[in-house]
Amino acid sequence: MGMSDKIEAFINELLKDDTDEWLELKRNELASIFGCVPSQINYVISTRFNPEHGYIVESRRGGGGYLRIKQVKHEDGIIMQTIKAVGESLDEKTAKSYLANLIRHNALDERTASIIFSGICDNSLTVNQPQKDKVRANIFKNMLAMAGK
């Protein structure tokens, strides 16, 4: 079992035992437990505890930094299917189509979809292409994960 697998298994075990909604971890403490650098923890979190895998992660860097992880449980699987379908890049037109589909299937109401769209539309994202579509995809997936809980 590789280091990343061990870290993932450890975090999954903590998530299973945690009675709170959010599991809070200190990146440096976790790195110390596994004898690795904090960037290894970042790698595991970003690749294995992301919206595509059904998790929301909040992170604060620095000496007092932390990671907060929450497993998202969706009543309606269409939200998770949408999150998985998005991939790493998302243009505005496709995002609008996804939102319309979620409204049509009663997974989101119009107001929530409008709020999500206002956060991911071209006017809201002030980065250049192709980063804009990557940023949009990340924001969209995280907002859907929160909206679907």
MODELLER restraints for C-alpha pairs under 7 A, 6 or more apart:
rsr = mdl.restraints
at = mdl.atoms
rsr.add(forms.Gaussian(group=physical.xy_distance, feature=features.Distance(at['CA:4:A'], at['CA:44:A']), mean=5.93, stdev=0.5))
rsr.add(forms.Gaussian(group=physical.xy_distance, feature=features.Distance(at['CA:8:A'], at['CA:44:A']), mean=6.65, stdev=0.5))
rsr.add(forms.Gaussian(group=physical.xy_distance, feature=features.Distance(at['CA:15:A'], at['CA:23:A']), mean=6.39, stdev=0.5))
rsr.add(forms.Gaussian(group=physical.xy_distance, feature=features.Distance(at['CA:21:A'], at['CA:70:A']), mean=6.28, stdev=0.5))
rsr.add(forms.Gaussian(group=physical.xy_distance, feature=features.Distance(at['CA:22:A'], at['CA:68:A']), mean=6.00, stdev=0.5))
rsr.add(forms.Gaussian(group=physical.xy_distance, feature=features.Distance(at['CA:22:A'], at['CA:69:A']), mean=5.55, stdev=0.5))
rsr.add(forms.Gaussian(group=physical.xy_distance, feature=features.Distance(at['CA:22:A'], at['CA:70:A']), mean=4.86, stdev=0.5))
rsr.add(forms.Gaussian(group=physical.xy_distance, feature=features.Distance(at['CA:23:A'], at['CA:68:A']), mean=5.40, stdev=0.5))
rsr.add(forms.Gaussian(group=physical.xy_distance, feature=features.Distance(at['CA:23:A'], at['CA:69:A']), mean=5.13, stdev=0.5))
rsr.add(forms.Gaussian(group=physical.xy_distance, feature=features.Distance(at['CA:23:A'], at['CA:70:A']), mean=6.34, stdev=0.5))
rsr.add(forms.Gaussian(group=physical.xy_distance, feature=features.Distance(at['CA:24:A'], at['CA:66:A']), mean=6.71, stdev=0.5))
rsr.add(forms.Gaussian(group=physical.xy_distance, feature=features.Distance(at['CA:24:A'], at['CA:67:A']), mean=5.62, stdev=0.5))
rsr.add(forms.Gaussian(group=physical.xy_distance, feature=features.Distance(at['CA:24:A'], at['CA:68:A']), mean=4.38, stdev=0.5))
rsr.add(forms.Gaussian(group=physical.xy_distance, feature=features.Distance(at['CA:24:A'], at['CA:69:A']), mean=6.53, stdev=0.5))
rsr.add(forms.Gaussian(group=physical.xy_distance, feature=features.Distance(at['CA:25:A'], at['CA:66:A']), mean=5.60, stdev=0.5))
rsr.add(forms.Gaussian(group=physical.xy_distance, feature=features.Distance(at['CA:25:A'], at['CA:67:A']), mean=5.08, stdev=0.5))
rsr.add(forms.Gaussian(group=physical.xy_distance, feature=features.Distance(at['CA:25:A'], at['CA:68:A']), mean=6.32, stdev=0.5))
rsr.add(forms.Gaussian(group=physical.xy_distance, feature=features.Distance(at['CA:26:A'], at['CA:65:A']), mean=6.48, stdev=0.5))
rsr.add(forms.Gaussian(group=physical.xy_distance, feature=features.Distance(at['CA:26:A'], at['CA:66:A']), mean=4.57, stdev=0.5))
rsr.add(forms.Gaussian(group=physical.xy_distance, feature=features.Distance(at['CA:26:A'], at['CA:67:A']), mean=6.15, stdev=0.5))
rsr.add(forms.Gaussian(group=physical.xy_distance, feature=features.Distance(at['CA:27:A'], at['CA:38:A']), mean=6.04, stdev=0.5))
rsr.add(forms.Gaussian(group=physical.xy_distance, feature=features.Distance(at['CA:27:A'], at['CA:41:A']), mean=6.70, stdev=0.5))
rsr.add(forms.Gaussian(group=physical.xy_distance, feature=features.Distance(at['CA:27:A'], at['CA:66:A']), mean=5.91, stdev=0.5))
rsr.add(forms.Gaussian(group=physical.xy_distance, feature=features.Distance(at['CA:27:A'], at['CA:67:A']), mean=6.56, stdev=0.5))
rsr.add(forms.Gaussian(group=physical.xy_distance, feature=features.Distance(at['CA:28:A'], at['CA:38:A']), mean=5.90, stdev=0.5))
rsr.add(forms.Gaussian(group=physical.xy_distance, feature=features.Distance(at['CA:31:A'], at['CA:37:A']), mean=5.57, stdev=0.5))
rsr.add(forms.Gaussian(group=physical.xy_distance, feature=features.Distance(at['CA:31:A'], at['CA:38:A']), mean=5.30, stdev=0.5))
rsr.add(forms.Gaussian(group=physical.xy_distance, feature=features.Distance(at['CA:31:A'], at['CA:41:A']), mean=6.52, stdev=0.5))
rsr.add(forms.Gaussian(group=physical.xy_distance, feature=features.Distance(at['CA:49:A'], at['CA:55:A']), mean=5.37, stdev=0.5))
rsr.add(forms.Gaussian(group=physical.xy_distance, feature=features.Distance(at['CA:50:A'], at['CA:56:A']), mean=6.10, stdev=0.5))
rsr.add(forms.Gaussian(group=physical.xy_distance, feature=features.Distance(at['CA:50:A'], at['CA:57:A']), mean=6.88, stdev=0.5))
rsr.add(forms.Gaussian(group=physical.xy_distance, feature=features.Distance(at['CA:51:A'], at['CA:83:A']), mean=6.71, stdev=0.5))
rsr.add(forms.Gaussian(group=physical.xy_distance, feature=features.Distance(at['CA:51:A'], at['CA:141:A']), mean=6.10, stdev=0.5))
rsr.add(forms.Gaussian(group=physical.xy_distance, feature=features.Distance(at['CA:51:A'], at['CA:142:A']), mean=6.23, stdev=0.5))
rsr.add(forms.Gaussian(group=physical.xy_distance, feature=features.Distance(at['CA:51:A'], at['CA:145:A']), mean=6.48, stdev=0.5))
rsr.add(forms.Gaussian(group=physical.xy_distance, feature=features.Distance(at['CA:52:A'], at['CA:83:A']), mean=5.80, stdev=0.5))
rsr.add(forms.Gaussian(group=physical.xy_distance, feature=features.Distance(at['CA:52:A'], at['CA:84:A']), mean=4.96, stdev=0.5))
rsr.add(forms.Gaussian(group=physical.xy_distance, feature=features.Distance(at['CA:54:A'], at['CA:71:A']), mean=5.89, stdev=0.5))
rsr.add(forms.Gaussian(group=physical.xy_distance, feature=features.Distance(at['CA:54:A'], at['CA:72:A']), mean=5.33, stdev=0.5))
rsr.add(forms.Gaussian(group=physical.xy_distance, feature=features.Distance(at['CA:55:A'], at['CA:69:A']), mean=6.73, stdev=0.5))
rsr.add(forms.Gaussian(group=physical.xy_distance, feature=features.Distance(at['CA:55:A'], at['CA:70:A']), mean=5.56, stdev=0.5))
rsr.add(forms.Gaussian(group=physical.xy_distance, feature=features.Distance(at['CA:55:A'], at['CA:71:A']), mean=4.49, stdev=0.5))
rsr.add(forms.Gaussian(group=physical.xy_distance, feature=features.Distance(at['CA:55:A'], at['CA:72:A']), mean=5.47, stdev=0.5))
rsr.add(forms.Gaussian(group=physical.xy_distance, feature=features.Distance(at['CA:56:A'], at['CA:69:A']), mean=5.80, stdev=0.5))
rsr.add(forms.Gaussian(group=physical.xy_distance, feature=features.Distance(at['CA:56:A'], at['CA:70:A']), mean=5.26, stdev=0.5))
rsr.add(forms.Gaussian(group=physical.xy_distance, feature=features.Distance(at['CA:56:A'], at['CA:71:A']), mean=6.48, stdev=0.5))
rsr.add(forms.Gaussian(group=physical.xy_distance, feature=features.Distance(at['CA:56:A'], at['CA:72:A']), mean=6.90, stdev=0.5))
rsr.add(forms.Gaussian(group=physical.xy_distance, feature=features.Distance(at['CA:56:A'], at['CA:142:A']), mean=6.82, stdev=0.5))
rsr.add(forms.Gaussian(group=physical.xy_distance, feature=features.Distance(at['CA:57:A'], at['CA:67:A']), mean=6.86, stdev=0.5))
rsr.add(forms.Gaussian(group=physical.xy_distance, feature=features.Distance(at['CA:57:A'], at['CA:68:A']), mean=5.56, stdev=0.5))
rsr.add(forms.Gaussian(group=physical.xy_distance, feature=features.Distance(at['CA:57:A'], at['CA:69:A']), mean=4.62, stdev=0.5))
rsr.add(forms.Gaussian(group=physical.xy_distance, feature=features.Distance(at['CA:57:A'], at['CA:70:A']), mean=6.54, stdev=0.5))
rsr.add(forms.Gaussian(group=physical.xy_distance, feature=features.Distance(at['CA:58:A'], at['CA:67:A']), mean=5.79, stdev=0.5))
rsr.add(forms.Gaussian(group=physical.xy_distance, feature=features.Distance(at['CA:58:A'], at['CA:68:A']), mean=4.99, stdev=0.5))
rsr.add(forms.Gaussian(group=physical.xy_distance, feature=features.Distance(at['CA:58:A'], at['CA:69:A']), mean=6.58, stdev=0.5))
rsr.add(forms.Gaussian(group=physical.xy_distance, feature=features.Distance(at['CA:59:A'], at['CA:66:A']), mean=5.79, stdev=0.5))
rsr.add(forms.Gaussian(group=physical.xy_distance, feature=features.Distance(at['CA:59:A'], at['CA:67:A']), mean=4.60, stdev=0.5))
rsr.add(forms.Gaussian(group=physical.xy_distance, feature=features.Distance(at['CA:59:A'], at['CA:68:A']), mean=6.32, stdev=0.5))
rsr.add(forms.Gaussian(group=physical.xy_distance, feature=features.Distance(at['CA:60:A'], at['CA:66:A']), mean=5.29, stdev=0.5))
rsr.add(forms.Gaussian(group=physical.xy_distance, feature=features.Distance(at['CA:60:A'], at['CA:67:A']), mean=6.61, stdev=0.5))
rsr.add(forms.Gaussian(group=physical.xy_distance, feature=features.Distance(at['CA:72:A'], at['CA:145:A']), mean=6.74, stdev=0.5))
rsr.add(forms.Gaussian(group=physical.xy_distance, feature=features.Distance(at['CA:72:A'], at['CA:149:A']), mean=6.25, stdev=0.5))
rsr.add(forms.Gaussian(group=physical.xy_distance, feature=features.Distance(at['CA:73:A'], at['CA:149:A']), mean=6.21, stdev=0.5))
rsr.add(forms.Gaussian(group=physical.xy_distance, feature=features.Distance(at['CA:74:A'], at['CA:148:A']), mean=5.88, stdev=0.5))
rsr.add(forms.Gaussian(group=physical.xy_distance, feature=features.Distance(at['CA:74:A'], at['CA:149:A']), mean=5.61, stdev=0.5))
rsr.add(forms.Gaussian(group=physical.xy_distance, feature=features.Distance(at['CA:76:A'], at['CA:107:A']), mean=6.55, stdev=0.5))
rsr.add(forms.Gaussian(group=physical.xy_distance, feature=features.Distance(at['CA:79:A'], at['CA:107:A']), mean=6.88, stdev=0.5))
rsr.add(forms.Gaussian(group=physical.xy_distance, feature=features.Distance(at['CA:79:A'], at['CA:144:A']), mean=6.78, stdev=0.5))
rsr.add(forms.Gaussian(group=physical.xy_distance, feature=features.Distance(at['CA:79:A'], at['CA:148:A']), mean=6.52, stdev=0.5))
rsr.add(forms.Gaussian(group=physical.xy_distance, feature=features.Distance(at['CA:83:A'], at['CA:141:A']), mean=5.34, stdev=0.5))
rsr.add(forms.Gaussian(group=physical.xy_distance, feature=features.Distance(at['CA:86:A'], at['CA:137:A']), mean=6.64, stdev=0.5))
rsr.add(forms.Gaussian(group=physical.xy_distance, feature=features.Distance(at['CA:88:A'], at['CA:134:A']), mean=5.72, stdev=0.5))
rsr.add(forms.Gaussian(group=physical.xy_distance, feature=features.Distance(at['CA:88:A'], at['CA:137:A']), mean=5.97, stdev=0.5))
rsr.add(forms.Gaussian(group=physical.xy_distance, feature=features.Distance(at['CA:89:A'], at['CA:133:A']), mean=4.91, stdev=0.5))
rsr.add(forms.Gaussian(group=physical.xy_distance, feature=features.Distance(at['CA:89:A'], at['CA:134:A']), mean=4.39, stdev=0.5))
rsr.add(forms.Gaussian(group=physical.xy_distance, feature=features.Distance(at['CA:89:A'], at['CA:137:A']), mean=5.20, stdev=0.5))
rsr.add(forms.Gaussian(group=physical.xy_distance, feature=features.Distance(at['CA:90:A'], at['CA:133:A']), mean=4.83, stdev=0.5))
rsr.add(forms.Gaussian(group=physical.xy_distance, feature=features.Distance(at['CA:90:A'], at['CA:134:A']), mean=6.44, stdev=0.5))
rsr.add(forms.Gaussian(group=physical.xy_distance, feature=features.Distance(at['CA:90:A'], at['CA:136:A']), mean=6.09, stdev=0.5))
rsr.add(forms.Gaussian(group=physical.xy_distance, feature=features.Distance(at['CA:90:A'], at['CA:137:A']), mean=4.94, stdev=0.5))
rsr.add(forms.Gaussian(group=physical.xy_distance, feature=features.Distance(at['CA:91:A'], at['CA:133:A']), mean=5.39, stdev=0.5))
rsr.add(forms.Gaussian(group=physical.xy_distance, feature=features.Distance(at['CA:92:A'], at['CA:121:A']), mean=6.00, stdev=0.5))
rsr.add(forms.Gaussian(group=physical.xy_distance, feature=features.Distance(at['CA:92:A'], at['CA:122:A']), mean=6.76, stdev=0.5))
rsr.add(forms.Gaussian(group=physical.xy_distance, feature=features.Distance(at['CA:99:A'], at['CA:113:A']), mean=5.97, stdev=0.5))
rsr.add(forms.Gaussian(group=physical.xy_distance, feature=features.Distance(at['CA:102:A'], at['CA:108:A']), mean=5.60, stdev=0.5))
rsr.add(forms.Gaussian(group=physical.xy_distance, feature=features.Distance(at['CA:103:A'], at['CA:109:A']), mean=5.72, stdev=0.5))
rsr.add(forms.Gaussian(group=physical.xy_distance, feature=features.Distance(at['CA:103:A'], at['CA:110:A']), mean=6.47, stdev=0.5))
rsr.add(forms.Gaussian(group=physical.xy_distance, feature=features.Distance(at['CA:116:A'], at['CA:143:A']), mean=6.60, stdev=0.5))
rsr.add(forms.Gaussian(group=physical.xy_distance, feature=features.Distance(at['CA:118:A'], at['CA:124:A']), mean=6.90, stdev=0.5))
rsr.add(forms.Gaussian(group=physical.xy_distance, feature=features.Distance(at['CA:120:A'], at['CA:136:A']), mean=5.41, stdev=0.5))
rsr.add(forms.Gaussian(group=physical.xy_distance, feature=features.Distance(at['CA:120:A'], at['CA:139:A']), mean=6.91, stdev=0.5))
rsr.add(forms.Gaussian(group=physical.xy_distance, feature=features.Distance(at['CA:120:A'], at['CA:140:A']), mean=6.70, stdev=0.5))
rsr.add(forms.Gaussian(group=physical.xy_distance, feature=features.Distance(at['CA:125:A'], at['CA:132:A']), mean=6.46, stdev=0.5))
